[in-house]
Amino acid sequence: MQVWRALRAVPGWIFPLAAGLVVLILPVLGADMATTRQIQLACILALVVSGLNLSLGYAGELALGQAAMYAAGAYTAGLLSQAGHTDILVQLAAAGAVALLVGIVTGIPGLRLGSWSLAMTSFFLVLLVPDVLAVFGGNTGGRNGLTGMAPPTLFGVELETDGFYYLVVVVVIGWFAVMRNLVTSRHGIAFRTLKQSPVLASSQGVSVFRMKLSGYAIGAFPAGLAGALFANTDLFISPEAFGFTFATAVLAACILGGAASVYGALIGAAVMQFGPNQSTAFQEYALLVYGGFLIAGGVLLGGGLTRLFRAGGRRLDRAAGLGSAPPARTDTGEVDVPRVDGAPLVVEGVRKAFGGNQALDGVDLRAEPGSVTALIGPNGSGKTTLLNMISGFYRCDAGRVVLGDTELQKMTSGRVARAGVTRTFQTPNIPEHVTVLEAVAAGRYSMDRASMASAVLRLPRFRKVAHADVVEAERALELVGMAHLRNEIATSLPLGMRRMLEVARSVVAAPRMLLFDEVASGLDEDEIERLGDVIRRLRSAGATVVLVEHNFRLVLDLADEIVVLAQGKVIASGPPEQVQRHPRVLREYLGVEAGDEDALLDEVNG
Ligand SMILES: Nc1ncnc2c1ncn2[C@@H]1O[C@H](COP(=O)(O)OP(=O)(O)OP(=O)(O)O)[C@@H](O)[C@H]1O
């Protein structure tokens, strides 16, 4: 266990880098050519698979076009080589760029059409590869394949077998470093958030379409690089290498290795290359074997081989006393909520119908900065619909929603979030496989922008923003009394904690307005008390708080104004002492007949 503890103290990226360097020097260590060739092919396959990991495993887009991007990269390199441009760096750059372009051009219609369209578009793209190559047979050699390539060169020096091997391994190490830096950054968490729920992603200011397209197109890039490397391996390429069988092999390796992991692509590709691909009799049964791998990876392992490694790691952690039990809950005392630039919300004559169901029928509401406005009403009265209209998820049929001097009613939900509106969800919405700290920090996605390039290169700008993300997330966690849970997996928390996590996530971006949707349901007494305290501090800090809540006692305790909805209409509004005696509220919301109200109010007020 001492050894395990020592290993855990070393930064995680050292191990894959060390393994990569060992693989790099295998020819020096005496590995024969047959072995290095297999490793080279596994590395090339791993590049293609890693692109699918990014788009499918992280961004949640079932896009099977990697084989087509691979073909685009291979033929770009092949044609450049034929034309005398043998420099491998030029070929890699061109192949990566062409694959990226194919990704963008095919991704836009696929993603615009939504649902399964990208899966269909990318699938047909793979089926089209042989036909496209046949159409341009004069240049590509059609079904006979492309010949006449010259050996690759690097800065004018021809690369021998070993030299090319080194190059392939260096490209793979470089790409996996890029991929690791991307998925461990706030953009990686945004990809996971998108996979969990586009609604959640846009509520955090993520531009859903742009992010989906980024995941798909960036995933195309390593496939292009792989194509260029593959074309230079035997200096011959033909359409069969890029067909449906290859696409299935990529999917099988992705699922087997673990789609939502960086290094799963390497594991899946290695198993595929050193397993079934070794056998000459295999070609006949390729699809069957890949199908078997898909089932093994997806159904039996449920998360691929990397999941087994992670589970083993966690077991060793527990045995070594590392991160087993969370540290004891700390009492947080006073956590400052920095001054917030709250803005008044004005809702005027908002109407919304779903078919024949008039969910909102001319609703007016005003919520002031530095105050809590509670929205109450029976089930189905339109409270959540109103929150969805304010936060841009639904379009108003009529009416206006204005925050400060910004008209929100025509904005997308992402833009509303970027205008300073945050919210919680009736059912907590939290991405899988992220820690509590990461889930909360994700709420800052639209603040202090740091580009993907700066994340990949770990530029000072990115480091500064990442540091601020952690500091603010820790502060928000302390505010809700969850600092001790920062390293736990967020989705493993009980319901009450997940709700409080959403509160922390909505606070972390210094919002101008917070929308809390039934945030107290499922909370125990202590948690409700803490929630009340958090909301009061937010109010004192100047935020505009809108609270949809069934817990009438909490509403009376917190609200400065109460707005009562019934059947899509405001039936009463005003300060709590006025609203709680309103006859229609007593009848329609509390279900009390005139005469019984004093007894009921005594009970409610405790
Ligand atoms: N996406 C939708 N499609 C169709 N009908 C919807 C949709 N969203 C809400 N509705 C309908 O609009 C009405 C108002 O629903 P809403 O969820 O806003 O009520 P609510 O007051 O939040 O209720 P609850 O307290 O149960 O959450 C209901 O009749 C509901 O069935």
The ligand as an SDF file (V2000), in Angstrom:
LIG
                    3D

 31 33  0  0  0  0  0  0  0  0999 V2000
  -43.3890   21.0560  -22.6630 N   0  0  0  0  0  0  0  0  0  0  0  0
  -44.7000   20.9930  -22.4290 C   0  0  0  0  0  0  0  0  0  0  0  0
  -45.5320   20.4590  -23.3610 N   0  0  0  0  0  0  0  0  0  0  0  0
  -46.8540   20.3970  -23.1340 C   0  0  0  0  0  0  0  0  0  0  0  0
  -47.4550   20.8390  -22.0110 N   0  0  0  0  0  0  0  0  0  0  0  0
  -46.6820   21.3710  -21.0630 C   0  0  0  0  0  0  0  0  0  0  0  0
  -45.2680   21.4870  -21.2070 C   0  0  0  0  0  0  0  0  0  0  0  0
  -44.7620   22.0760  -20.0960 N   0  0  0  0  0  0  0  0  0  0  0  0
  -45.8120   22.3120  -19.2840 C   0  0  0  0  0  0  0  0  0  0  0  0
  -46.9530   21.8990  -19.8660 N   0  0  0  0  0  0  0  0  0  0  0  0
  -48.3090   22.0360  -19.3060 C   0  0  0  0  0  0  0  0  0  0  0  0
  -48.4440   23.3650  -18.8680 O   0  0  0  0  0  0  0  0  0  0  0  0
  -49.1570   23.4010  -17.6400 C   0  0  0  0  0  0  0  0  0  0  0  0
  -48.3180   24.1040  -16.5920 C   0  0  0  0  0  0  0  0  0  0  0  0
  -47.2480   23.2240  -16.2380 O   0  0  0  0  0  0  0  0  0  0  0  0
  -46.0730   23.6510  -15.2630 P   0  0  0  0  0  0  0  0  0  0  0  0
  -45.0900   22.5360  -15.2240 O   0  0  0  0  0  0  0  0  0  0  0  0
  -45.5790   24.9780  -15.6360 O   0  0  0  0  0  0  0  0  0  0  0  0
  -46.8340   23.7420  -13.8830 O   0  0  0  0  0  0  0  0  0  0  0  0
  -46.2360   23.9410  -12.4370 P   0  0  0  0  0  0  0  0  0  0  0  0
  -47.0450   24.9920  -11.7910 O   0  0  0  0  0  0  0  0  0  0  0  0
  -44.7780   24.1520  -12.4850 O   0  0  0  0  0  0  0  0  0  0  0  0
  -46.5720   22.5360  -11.7840 O   0  0  0  0  0  0  0  0  0  0  0  0
  -45.7390   21.6900  -10.6880 P   0  0  0  0  0  0  0  0  0  0  0  0
  -45.9130   22.4070   -9.3760 O   0  0  0  0  0  0  0  0  0  0  0  0
  -46.3980   20.3610  -10.6920 O   0  0  0  0  0  0  0  0  0  0  0  0
  -44.3460   21.6480  -11.1460 O   0  0  0  0  0  0  0  0  0  0  0  0
  -49.5140   21.9730  -17.2960 C   0  0  0  0  0  0  0  0  0  0  0  0
  -50.8190   21.7270  -17.7460 O   0  0  0  0  0  0  0  0  0  0  0  0
  -48.5190   21.1610  -18.0860 C   0  0  0  0  0  0  0  0  0  0  0  0
  -49.0620   19.9130  -18.4200 O   0  0  0  0  0  0  0  0  0  0  0  0
  1  2  1  0
  2  3  1  0
  2  7  2  0
  3  4  2  0
  4  5  1  0
  5  6  2  0
  6  7  1  0
  6 10  1  0
  7  8  1  0
  8  9  2  0
  9 10  1  0
 10 11  1  0
 11 12  1  0
 11 30  1  0
 12 13  1  0
 13 14  1  0
 13 28  1  0
 14 15  1  0
 15 16  1  0
 16 17  2  0
 16 18  1  0
 16 19  1  0
 19 20  1  0
 20 21  2  0
 20 22  1  0
 20 23  1  0
 23 24  1  0
 24 25  2  0
 24 26  1  0
 24 27  1  0
 28 29  1  0
 28 30  1  0
 30 31  1  0
M  END
$$$$
